[in-house]
Amino acid sequence: MEPQATSRQTQKEWKIAPPAPQETIRSMEQQGVHPVLAHVLYRRGYTTAGEALGFLARHYQEDDNPFRLKGMAEAIYRLRMAIRRGEPIAVYGDFDADGVSSTVLLTGVLERLGANVRPYIPDRVDEGYGLNSPALRRLADEGVRLLITVDCGIRSVQEVADGVSYGLDIIISDHHSVGPELPPALAVINPRQADCPYPEKGLAGVGVTYKIVQALFMEAQRRGYRKGDAWRPEDWLDMVAIGTVADIVPLRGENRVLVREGLKRLNRPERPGLRALYGVAGIRPGNVNTVAIGFMIGPRINAAGRLRSAMLAYRLLTTTDAGEAARLAAELDAINQERQQKTTEMQGWAEEQIPGDPAEEPLLFAADPRFEQGVVGLVASRLTERYYRPSVVVQMGEEESHGSCRSIPEFHITRALEQCADLLERYGGHAAAAGFTVRNENLLPLQERLREIAAEALTLEELRPALEIDARLSFEEITFELLEALQRLEPTGEGNPPPLFVTPGVVVQERRTVGSEGAHLKLVLSQGPIQMEAIAFRRGDLHDTLPDHVDVAYYLEINEWNGQQRLQLNIQDIRPPEAE
């Protein structure tokens, strides 16, 4: 949420929403909605009081029947059979926070149901993303008869065929974009697949896994299975919240409700691993929110899979021993610090490959044998954030290279890769993020083709990030009462961002830099007789050039210091005042 400030940073386009109709505001106010919150809700598509209250008041229920997911009935029947027979089951997950939390969730629930189950998370470097045939062969040789994926496998057509030939029954559960051909699995559960009637298409991998857990519970209850009474699906919503927020899926509809309920459990942590993780991250139970997950918990879980083994994070989240939890949390924290250092170093190398003016490039592409496979996605994210261009960062191997892509709303990166499928060994992802493996002889042709696709799709001179501003505010309207009303939007995040406001023509009364090397800018702003404190992260470079009169776009927050709370503007952008 902190803006990046650099001399080459792309300027943002401010899109200020027009005021909502007064009739709509009045109807929402009559239902107890603060007028500013009513403006925000209208701006976000909730245009009637009924729609607004439906969004604000939606509660956790099990009315989104998991059996509406295509493939669920077949999957539950096979899982129930395996549990009853004592067949060895493998839960095959991904190595990111979504995949790890999914693996913890499903493995734990199957254990509760008495299953003979084991987790398997591949090594990022040695095995790569998704299913791989050697791993399936090993699992089959070790006696596994049923394998269920979580957060991966939807494009692993050949690997699933291989696994079936090894004697495995395979269930695919995933949420990534579906390819032209489904894998030949016993069952495929993915709300994005054709003819799936389930209404919530934006679930994270752990969200899809949670629907499997709900279905298992419903089946256990229906059959009077005594072990089904010892737990409830809600007991595992801590994992659902972590995976959903960390995977940056939209926090609307079911996702928002699951995260909201999961945050309640995260704020009363029962897992020793979570308590230890909070300790190294400086998180106080009771203060866990989506920002804490996205910037403190998720990165530490992800770091394990990026630079070591994701099983470290799995062990942390499943251990019942406080001593082991403390040791593993400290190890993940150290790995995360290493990840931060490597990301900064690799970003520098990647930027050396960018031409003189990034604004003239439709797509940024950097490839280097020094890049580490576990960090290329983070570097691609930083390039896209800084220059507002699709970015591809590739770790070059001896014969094959592994790339990670990040994109902007105007360019669907996975569809672009589909147009390059003949050059790729494997690929997959979403609209905004994807990964691939490519033979080195195809690397340059891939770069050229992606650049051509982007050049055709994007109008560069009009391409700049938009700042979607919910409403204009005067300083007189900013109160603790308003902030309390806005908290009804929580949990906020992707698809449901914190409300962004603009106040034009304010006066800069005080300015000073704070933080390491003066990286941040602390301001006192005034509008008429009212003053507000403000912080602009990573904008310390503006100290000497900022004019005395400015327009500010900001989030409203509380700054707590020495036990005292003050309202503060968290500035997302700042510019000279524009003529009204």
CORPECOR-V660495 format. One record per residue. N is the residue number from 0. RES is the residue in one small letter. OMEGA is omega in degrees with one decimal (none if undefined). Layout:
N,RES,OMEGA ; N,RES,OMEGA
//
This chain:
0,m,179.6 ; 1,e,-179.4 ; 2,p,174.8 ; 3,q,-180.0 ; 4,a,176.7 ; 5,t,-178.8 ; 6,s,-178.6 ; 7,r,-176.8 ; 8,q,178.1 ; 9,t,178.7 ; 10,q,-177.0 ; 11,k,173.0 ; 12,e,-179.7 ; 13,w,176.3 ; 14,k,-175.4 ; 15,i,-177.7 ; 16,a,175.3 ; 17,p,179.9 ; 18,p,175.1 ; 19,a,177.3 ; 20,p,-177.7 ; 21,q,178.6 ; 22,e,178.2 ; 23,t,179.3 ; 24,i,-178.8 ; 25,r,-178.7 ; 26,s,177.0 ; 27,m,178.1 ; 28,e,179.2 ; 29,q,177.4 ; 30,q,175.0 ; 31,g,-179.9 ; 32,v,178.0 ; 33,h,-175.9 ; 34,p,177.9 ; 35,v,175.9 ; 36,l,177.5 ; 37,a,176.0 ; 38,h,-178.6 ; 39,v,-178.9 ; 40,l,177.8 ; 41,y,179.1 ; 42,r,-176.7 ; 43,r,172.1 ; 44,g,177.4 ; 45,y,-164.6 ; 46,t,175.3 ; 47,t,178.3 ; 48,a,179.3 ; 49,g,179.0 ; 50,e,-179.5 ; 51,a,-179.9 ; 52,l,176.6 ; 53,g,177.2 ; 54,f,-174.4 ; 55,l,-169.0 ; 56,a,-179.0 ; 57,r,-176.9 ; 58,h,177.0 ; 59,y,174.8 ; 60,q,175.2 ; 61,e,-178.8 ; 62,d,173.1 ; 63,d,-169.9 ; 64,n,-178.0 ; 65,p,-179.0 ; 66,f,171.4 ; 67,r,176.1 ; 68,l,178.4 ; 69,k,179.1 ; 70,g,-175.1 ; 71,m,-177.0 ; 72,a,179.6 ; 73,e,-179.3 ; 74,a,-177.7 ; 75,i,177.4 ; 76,y,-178.2 ; 77,r,177.3 ; 78,l,179.7 ; 79,r,178.2 ; 80,m,-179.3 ; 81,a,178.2 ; 82,i,-177.6 ; 83,r,-177.5 ; 84,r,-176.6 ; 85,g,179.7 ; 86,e,175.8 ; 87,p,-179.9 ; 88,i,172.6 ; 89,a,171.2 ; 90,v,-172.7 ; 91,y,-174.1 ; 92,g,174.8 ; 93,d,-173.7 ; 94,f,175.5 ; 95,d,-175.1 ; 96,a,176.8 ; 97,d,-179.9 ; 98,g,179.7 ; 99,v,180.0 ; 100,s,176.2 ; 101,s,-179.4 ; 102,t,176.5 ; 103,v,-176.8 ; 104,l,-173.0 ; 105,l,178.1 ; 106,t,-179.2 ; 107,g,-179.5 ; 108,v,177.9 ; 109,l,175.2 ; 110,e,178.4 ; 111,r,-179.2 ; 112,l,176.8 ; 113,g,-178.1 ; 114,a,171.1 ; 115,n,-168.2 ; 116,v,177.4 ; 117,r,176.0 ; 118,p,171.5 ; 119,y,175.1 ; 120,i,-175.3 ; 121,p,174.4 ; 122,d,-175.9 ; 123,r,-174.4 ; 124,v,-174.2 ; 125,d,-174.4 ; 126,e,180.0 ; 127,g,-176.1 ; 128,y,171.5 ; 129,g,-180.0 ; 130,l,171.0 ; 131,n,-171.3 ; 132,s,177.8 ; 133,p,178.5 ; 134,a,178.6 ; 135,l,176.9 ; 136,r,-179.7 ; 137,r,-179.3 ; 138,l,177.8 ; 139,a,179.3 ; 140,d,179.8 ; 141,e,172.8 ; 142,g,178.8 ; 143,v,179.8 ; 144,r,178.9 ; 145,l,178.7 ; 146,l,176.3 ; 147,i,179.2 ; 148,t,171.2 ; 149,v,177.3 ; 150,d,178.2 ; 151,c,169.7 ; 152,g,-172.5 ; 153,i,178.3 ; 154,r,-176.6 ; 155,s,-174.2 ; 156,v,-177.7 ; 157,q,-178.6 ; 158,e,177.3 ; 159,v,176.7 ; 160,a,176.9 ; 161,d,-179.0 ; 162,g,177.6 ; 163,v,179.0 ; 164,s,177.1 ; 165,y,179.2 ; 166,g,180.0 ; 167,l,161.3 ; 168,d,-173.3 ; 169,i,172.4 ; 170,i,177.8 ; 171,i,167.8 ; 172,s,-172.0 ; 173,d,177.0 ; 174,h,-178.3 ; 175,h,-178.5 ; 176,s,-177.1 ; 177,v,178.8 ; 178,g,-178.8 ; 179,p,-178.6 ; 180,e,176.5 ; 181,l,176.3 ; 182,p,-176.7 ; 183,p,-177.3 ; 184,a,176.2 ; 185,l,176.4 ; 186,a,175.7 ; 187,v,178.1 ; 188,i,178.2 ; 189,n,-176.8 ; 190,p,-179.5 ; 191,r,-177.2 ; 192,q,-178.3 ; 193,a,175.6 ; 194,d,174.1 ; 195,c,-174.7 ; 196,p,-176.2 ; 197,y,-170.4 ; 198,p,-175.4 ; 199,e,-176.1 ; 200,k,-172.8 ; 201,g,178.8 ; 202,l,170.0 ; 203,a,175.5 ; 204,g,180.0 ; 205,v,174.8 ; 206,g,175.7 ; 207,v,177.7 ; 208,t,-179.9 ; 209,y,177.0 ; 210,k,175.2 ; 211,i,178.5 ; 212,v,177.0 ; 213,q,-179.1 ; 214,a,176.5 ; 215,l,-179.7 ; 216,f,179.4 ; 217,m,179.9 ; 218,e,178.7 ; 219,a,179.1 ; 220,q,-178.0 ; 221,r,-177.5 ; 222,r,178.8 ; 223,g,-178.2 ; 224,y,-168.4 ; 225,r,-179.4 ; 226,k,176.6 ; 227,g,-179.5 ; 228,d,-172.8 ; 229,a,-176.7 ; 230,w,173.8 ; 231,r,-179.8 ; 232,p,-177.9 ; 233,e,-179.8 ; 234,d,-173.0 ; 235,w,-176.2 ; 236,l,173.9 ; 237,d,178.6 ; 238,m,179.8 ; 239,v,179.5 ; 240,a,-179.1 ; 241,i,-176.9 ; 242,g,-178.0 ; 243,t,-179.6 ; 244,v,-177.1 ; 245,a,-178.9 ; 246,d,173.2 ; 247,i,172.5 ; 248,v,-176.1 ; 249,p,178.2 ; 250,l,175.0 ; 251,r,175.6 ; 252,g,-175.5 ; 253,e,179.1 ; 254,n,-177.7 ; 255,r,-179.2 ; 256,v,179.9 ; 257,l,179.9 ; 258,v,180.0 ; 259,r,179.1 ; 260,e,178.3 ; 261,g,178.3 ; 262,l,177.1 ; 263,k,179.7 ; 264,r,177.2 ; 265,l,178.4 ; 266,n,171.1 ; 267,r,-169.3 ; 268,p,175.1 ; 269,e,-179.0 ; 270,r,175.2 ; 271,p,-179.7 ; 272,g,177.4 ; 273,l,179.4 ; 274,r,178.8 ; 275,a,178.7 ; 276,l,175.8 ; 277,y,-178.2 ; 278,g,-177.8 ; 279,v,-178.8 ; 280,a,-179.3 ; 281,g,-179.5 ; 282,i,175.3 ; 283,r,173.2 ; 284,p,-172.8 ; 285,g,179.7 ; 286,n,-178.5 ; 287,v,176.4 ; 288,n,-177.3 ; 289,t,177.2 ; 290,v,178.5 ; 291,a,177.4 ; 292,i,-172.8 ; 293,g,-173.0 ; 294,f,-175.9 ; 295,m,-178.4 ; 296,i,-178.1 ; 297,g,-179.3 ; 298,p,179.5 ; 299,r,175.1 ; 300,i,179.6 ; 301,n,-176.3 ; 302,a,-179.7 ; 303,a,-179.6 ; 304,g,-179.3 ; 305,r,-171.4 ; 306,l,179.2 ; 307,r,178.8 ; 308,s,178.4 ; 309,a,178.6 ; 310,m,173.3 ; 311,l,178.8 ; 312,a,177.0 ; 313,y,-179.6 ; 314,r,178.6 ; 315,l,-174.7 ; 316,l,-178.1 ; 317,t,-177.1 ; 318,t,174.2 ; 319,t,-177.0 ; 320,d,-176.5 ; 321,a,179.3 ; 322,g,177.1 ; 323,e,178.8 ; 324,a,-179.9 ; 325,a,-179.8 ; 326,r,-178.8 ; 327,l,178.9 ; 328,a,177.9 ; 329,a,179.1 ; 330,e,178.4 ; 331,l,179.4 ; 332,d,178.4 ; 333,a,178.1 ; 334,i,179.7 ; 335,n,176.4 ; 336,q,176.0 ; 337,e,178.9 ; 338,r,179.2 ; 339,q,-179.9 ; 340,q,-179.2 ; 341,k,180.0 ; 342,t,179.5 ; 343,t,-179.9 ; 344,e,-178.2 ; 345,m,176.2 ; 346,q,177.1 ; 347,g,178.2 ; 348,w,-178.7 ; 349,a,-177.8 ; 350,e,175.1 ; 351,e,-179.3 ; 352,q,179.8 ; 353,i,178.5 ; 354,p,-173.9 ; 355,g,-178.1 ; 356,d,-179.6 ; 357,p,-178.9 ; 358,a,179.8 ; 359,e,-178.8 ; 360,e,177.9 ; 361,p,-177.0 ; 362,l,179.5 ; 363,l,-174.8 ; 364,f,178.5 ; 365,a,179.0 ; 366,a,-174.9 ; 367,d,176.3 ; 368,p,178.9 ; 369,r,-180.0 ; 370,f,175.4 ; 371,e,-173.1 ; 372,q,-177.5 ; 373,g,-174.2 ; 374,v,-174.6 ; 375,v,179.1 ; 376,g,178.3 ; 377,l,178.6 ; 378,v,177.2 ; 379,a,178.0 ; 380,s,-179.1 ; 381,r,179.0 ; 382,l,179.7 ; 383,t,177.9 ; 384,e,-174.0 ; 385,r,-171.8 ; 386,y,-178.0 ; 387,y,175.0 ; 388,r,168.9 ; 389,p,-176.2 ; 390,s,177.6 ; 391,v,179.5 ; 392,v,-169.0 ; 393,v,170.7 ; 394,q,-176.0 ; 395,m,175.1 ; 396,g,-177.8 ; 397,e,-179.5 ; 398,e,179.2 ; 399,e,178.2 ; 400,s,-176.8 ; 401,h,-176.3 ; 402,g,174.8 ; 403,s,-174.7 ; 404,c,170.4 ; 405,r,-173.6 ; 406,s,-177.4 ; 407,i,-175.8 ; 408,p,-176.9 ; 409,e,-171.3 ; 410,f,179.5 ; 411,h,-170.5 ; 412,i,-179.6 ; 413,t,175.2 ; 414,r,175.5 ; 415,a,178.0 ; 416,l,177.3 ; 417,e,178.0 ; 418,q,178.1 ; 419,c,-172.2 ; 420,a,-179.4 ; 421,d,179.9 ; 422,l,-170.4 ; 423,l,173.9 ; 424,e,177.2 ; 425,r,178.4 ; 426,y,176.6 ; 427,g,178.4 ; 428,g,-176.4 ; 429,h,175.3 ; 430,a,-172.1 ; 431,a,-176.5 ; 432,a,-179.5 ; 433,a,175.5 ; 434,g,-178.6 ; 435,f,170.5 ; 436,t,-176.0 ; 437,v,171.8 ; 438,r,-174.2 ; 439,n,-179.8 ; 440,e,178.6 ; 441,n,-174.2 ; 442,l,179.9 ; 443,l,174.9 ; 444,p,177.7 ; 445,l,179.6 ; 446,q,-178.0 ; 447,e,-177.9 ; 448,r,177.9 ; 449,l,179.2 ; 450,r,178.7 ; 451,e,179.7 ; 452,i,-180.0 ; 453,a,-179.3 ; 454,a,179.7 ; 455,e,-173.8 ; 456,a,-170.3 ; 457,l,172.6 ; 458,t,-166.6 ; 459,l,-175.5 ; 460,e,178.6 ; 461,e,-170.1 ; 462,l,173.0 ; 463,r,-175.3 ; 464,p,178.8 ; 465,a,173.8 ; 466,l,-175.9 ; 467,e,-174.0 ; 468,i,-173.6 ; 469,d,-175.1 ; 470,a,169.8 ; 471,r,176.2 ; 472,l,165.9 ; 473,s,178.5 ; 474,f,-179.9 ; 475,e,-178.3 ; 476,e,-174.4 ; 477,i,-178.2 ; 478,t,174.2 ; 479,f,177.3 ; 480,e,177.4 ; 481,l,-178.9 ; 482,l,178.1 ; 483,e,178.5 ; 484,a,-178.5 ; 485,l,179.9 ; 486,q,174.4 ; 487,r,177.1 ; 488,l,-176.3 ; 489,e,-1.7 ; 490,p,178.5 ; 491,t,-179.2 ; 492,g,179.7 ; 493,e,179.2 ; 494,g,176.2 ; 495,n,-172.3 ; 496,p,172.2 ; 497,p,-179.5 ; 498,p,-178.0 ; 499,l,-176.2 ; 500,f,175.0 ; 501,v,170.1 ; 502,t,-177.4 ; 503,p,169.0 ; 504,g,177.6 ; 505,v,-177.6 ; 506,v,176.0 ; 507,v,-178.3 ; 508,q,-179.6 ; 509,e,176.7 ; 510,r,174.3 ; 511,r,177.5 ; 512,t,179.0 ; 513,v,178.2 ; 514,g,-178.6 ; 515,s,178.8 ; 516,e,177.8 ; 517,g,-173.7 ; 518,a,-172.9 ; 519,h,-177.6 ; 520,l,177.4 ; 521,k,-174.3 ; 522,l,163.1 ; 523,v,-176.1 ; 524,l,178.3 ; 525,s,170.8 ; 526,q,-171.6 ; 527,g,-177.7 ; 528,p,-172.7 ; 529,i,177.5 ; 530,q,176.7 ; 531,m,171.8 ; 532,e,-178.3 ; 533,a,175.6 ; 534,i,176.1 ; 535,a,-177.4 ; 536,f,177.6 ; 537,r,176.6 ; 538,r,176.9 ; 539,g,-179.7 ; 540,d,-179.1 ; 541,l,-172.5 ; 542,h,-173.7 ; 543,d,-172.8 ; 544,t,-177.2 ; 545,l,178.9 ; 546,p,-177.4 ; 547,d,177.1 ; 548,h,-174.9 ; 549,v,164.2 ; 550,d,-179.4 ; 551,v,172.3 ; 552,a,-167.6 ; 553,y,164.0 ; 554,y,176.3 ; 555,l,-176.8 ; 556,e,175.6 ; 557,i,172.1 ; 558,n,-178.4 ; 559,e,-177.9 ; 560,w,179.8 ; 561,n,176.7 ; 562,g,179.3 ; 563,q,179.8 ; 564,q,176.5 ; 565,r,172.7 ; 566,l,-177.0 ; 567,q,173.9 ; 568,l,174.4 ; 569,n,-169.6 ; 570,i,177.5 ; 571,q,174.0 ; 572,d,-177.0 ; 573,i,-176.3 ; 574,r,173.1 ; 575,p,-177.0 ; 576,p,176.8 ; 577,e,179.0 ; 578,a,-179.9 ; 579,e,none
//
